[in-house]
């Protein structure tokens, strides 16, 4: 097992993780900014006003992105299993 092979595997895993997480984190960030602007405009400083919508939006995005996430994880797993023959030689 060479350093290049390990680096390639880790790079592939990290990029796949980022591709999966970016839409979820982006939706949470956007809703957080919108709620913060609303709180600043109305002077409402309720903690549940920020927490509950973020959880709801994040859950909705995860449910909607589930086929995309599954496809990415399956392709990553397939690539890793195909590289086992390279590692075992």
C-alpha positions in Angstrom: 0.0 0.0 0.0 1.7 3.2 -1.2 1.3 6.7 0.1 -0.2 7.8 -3.2 -2.9 5.1 -3.0 -3.8 6.2 0.6 -3.8 9.8 -0.4 -6.1 9.1 -3.4 -8.5 7.1 -1.2 -8.7 9.8 1.5 -9.1 12.5 -1.1 -12.0 10.6 -2.7 -13.6 10.1 0.7 -13.2 13.7 1.7 -14.6 15.1 -1.6 -17.5 12.7 -1.5 -18.3 13.8 2.1 -18.1 17.5 1.1 -20.4 16.9 -1.9 -22.9 15.2 0.4 -22.8 17.8 3.2 -22.7 21.0 1.2 -26.4 21.2 0.3 -27.5 20.3 3.9 -25.1 22.8 5.5 -26.0 25.4 2.8 -29.7 25.2 3.5 -29.1 25.5 7.2 -26.9 28.5 6.7 -29.4 30.3 4.5 -32.3 29.7 6.9 -30.1 30.8 9.8 -29.2 34.1 8.0 -32.8 34.8 7.2 -33.9 34.2 10.8 -31.1 36.3 12.1 -32.2 39.2 9.8 -35.8 38.7 11.0 -34.7 38.7 14.6 -32.6 41.9 14.2 -35.4 43.6 12.4 -38.0 42.7 15.1 -35.8 42.6 18.2 -37.1 39.2 19.0 -34.3 37.2 20.7 -36.0 33.8 21.2 -33.6 30.9 20.9 -36.2 28.4 19.7 -36.9 30.7 16.8 -33.5 29.9 15.4 -33.3 26.2 16.5 -36.6 24.8 15.3 -36.6 26.1 11.7 -33.0 25.0 11.2 -33.9 21.5 12.4 -37.0 21.3 10.2 -35.2 22.6 7.0 -32.2 20.3 7.6 -34.5 17.3 8.0 -36.4 18.2 4.8 -33.2 18.7 2.8 -31.8 15.4 4.1 -35.0 13.6 3.1 -35.1 15.2 -0.3 -31.4 14.6 -0.9 -31.5 10.9 0.2 -31.4 9.4 -3.4 -28.4 11.7 -4.2 -26.7 10.8 -1.0 -27.3 7.0 -1.5 -26.0 7.2 -5.1 -22.8 9.0 -4.0 -22.2 6.6 -1.1 -22.8 3.5 -3.3 -20.4 4.8 -6.0 -17.8 5.5 -3.4 -18.2 2.1 -1.9 -17.9 0.5 -5.3 -14.8 2.4 -6.1 -13.2 1.4 -2.8 -14.1 -2.3 -3.2 -12.7 -2.2 -6.7 -9.4 -0.9 -5.3 -9.1 -3.8 -2.9 -7.6 -5.9 -5.6 -4.9 -3.3 -6.1 -4.1 -3.2 -2.4 -4.0 -6.9 -2.0 -1.5 -7.4 -4.8 
